[in-house]
Amino acid sequence: MAKLILGSQSPRRKEILGFFSLPFDQKSPSFDEESIPFNDNPEEFVCILSSGKAKSLSRHYPDHIILTADTIVYKEGRIFGKPATEDEAFQTLSELVGKWHTVYTGITVKQGRKEISKAEPTRVLFNDLNEEQILHYIKRTNWSDKAGGYAIQQGSGLIVRSIDGCYYNVMGLPINTVHEVLKHFDIDLWNYI
């Protein structure tokens, strides 16, 4: 079997893929996500981004199987990416509290010329948080490397009231979608439990 590369520096994606005994290397793609304009289609957008990441690594590892992902938070026609500042994180979280939004992750698997992408949506409902709770959350968590400025795992679960869809998608790597796409490359995650 060809070597698998996880094209992401995300510790959460590494953790999720590490649930399986499938060996892989972790590499950082050199792809400018900011160069891609949002096309008003969140599923297509995350697939374009994950595909761009896969292509950037494929140039260096043409024989490897490359798995990449990109996650966004989407609400009412607007994307919430990774906040750059505490003020931006506060503004983002304030706009999401007490309301449903959707987390989209695009998954791409590429080997040579063969490439398959698929998007996974998960709806998330935040608790009604007050200003003090939002500020406390920002001070006590690592929000800066996460779409929407939040995580769902561990203590961060206090901000999430409910989800409709895959929990691991909100973490950044939906297991069932990854499994489905990897099968096209003769990798069955059931063999690596």
N, C-alpha and C positions, 0 to 999 in steps of 0.2 A: 504494500500500500504506500502511496505517496505520502510524504510528510505533510502534516497539517500545521498551518500557521493561523493563529488568532491575531488578526490585524487590528489591535486595539491596545491601548495602555490602561484601560479601565480595570481596576482591581476587582470590581464587581463582575465584569464579564469573565475574567480569569477564574474567579471563584465558582461561578455557575458552570462553566465548561469543565472545571476541575471536579465537579460532582461525578464525572465519568472517568474511567481508567484510560480513556483515549489519549495517547501522547500528543502533545502539541508544543510549539514554540510561540512565544508572544513577541510580536514586532509592531512598531509604530508606523502607520502609513503616513506618507508625506503628501497630503491632499488638502487643499485650501477649501474648507467647507463654505467659507464666506463668499467664495466666488460664484456660488450657485444661487440664483434668485429663486425665491419661493413662487411656485406656480399655482397656488390656490388649491392644490391637491396634495394633502399631507402624506397619503400612502405612496404616491408616485415620488414625492420629494425625498422621503427617507430612503427609498430604493435608489434614487439617483446618487444620493450622498454615500450610501454604503457601497454602491458600485464604483464610484470614484475612488474610494479608499482601496477597494480590491484591485482595481487597475493599477494604482500607484505601487502596490506591492508586487503585483504580477510581473512587472518589468524586471524586478530583481530576483524573483523566485518563480520562473516560468513553469517549472515542473511540479511545484507544490500545490496543495489544495489550500486555498486561502479563504478564511471566513472573516467577514467584516460586518459591522453593525453601526447603525446610527439611530439615535433616539431623540424625539422632540416631544414637547408638550404643546397641545393645540386646543384653543378655545375660541369659538365664534369668529373664525377666519383669521386668527392671529397665532403666530408661533411664539412660544416662550422658550428661548434657548438657555444656555448657561449664563447666569448673571455675572456681570463684570465687577460690580461693587455691592456693598452692603445695602446701599439705597435702592439699587436695582432689584436685589433679592427681596427687599421689603415690599417694593411696589408689585413685583410679580406675585408673591405669596398673598398679598392683600387682594389682588384681583381674582385669585383662585379660591379663597376661603368661602366655605358654605355652598360651593357650586360644583357641578360636574365639569370635568374637562377630559380630554382623551390623550393618552400617551401612545405614540406610534413608534415602533422600532422597525427599521428596514434591515433585513438580513440578506447578504450576498455571499454566495460561495462561487469561487472561480478557480479553474485549473486550465491553463493554456487559453484556448479560445472558447471553451465551454464556461458559461456563466449563468447562474440562476439567482434571481432576487425575489423576495416575498416580504410583504409588510404585515405586521401584527398590531391591531388596535386593542387597547384596554381603557375602559372608562373608569375614572377615579373621582370620588366625591370627597372633598375636604370637610373636616369639622368646621363649625363656626368658631374661628379663633379671634381673640381680641388683639389689639395692637401690642400689648405687653407680651402675650404668648408668641406672637410672630417675632418680635425683637429678641426674646429669650431663645427661640429656635435658631435664629441667625447667629447669635453669639455662641451657642453651644454645639453647633453641628458644622460639618464640612459641606457647605451648600454650593461652593464655587465651581465644582466640576460636574454638576448635575443639571440636566435639562429641567427647567422650571424652578431650580434652586432648592429641590427637596429630594429626599430619599423616602422609601417606604419601609425599609428594613430597620430592625432594632428599635431604639427609642423613638425614631422618626415616625413610627407607626401611629403615634399620638395625633398627628395632624390629619391622617386619613381615616375617614368614617367608613367607606365602603369602596369595593372595586367590582367591576363587571368585566371579567376577562382574566388574562394570565398575570399572576403576581410577578413572575420572573421577567415579564415584559417591562414592567415598571422599573425593575432593577437594571434593565438594559439588554437582556438576552433571553428572549422567549424560547424555552426549551423545546416545545412541540414544533414550532416553526423551524428552529435549527435542525431538529431531527428530520423533518420532512424534506428540507433542502439538501442536507448531507446525504440522504438516501440516493439522490440523483448522482452522487459521486461514489456509490458503493460503500458508504459508511452508515451502519445501522447502530444508533446509540444503545439499542437494547443489548447489543453484544458487549457493551462497556460499562454496564451497571456494576 
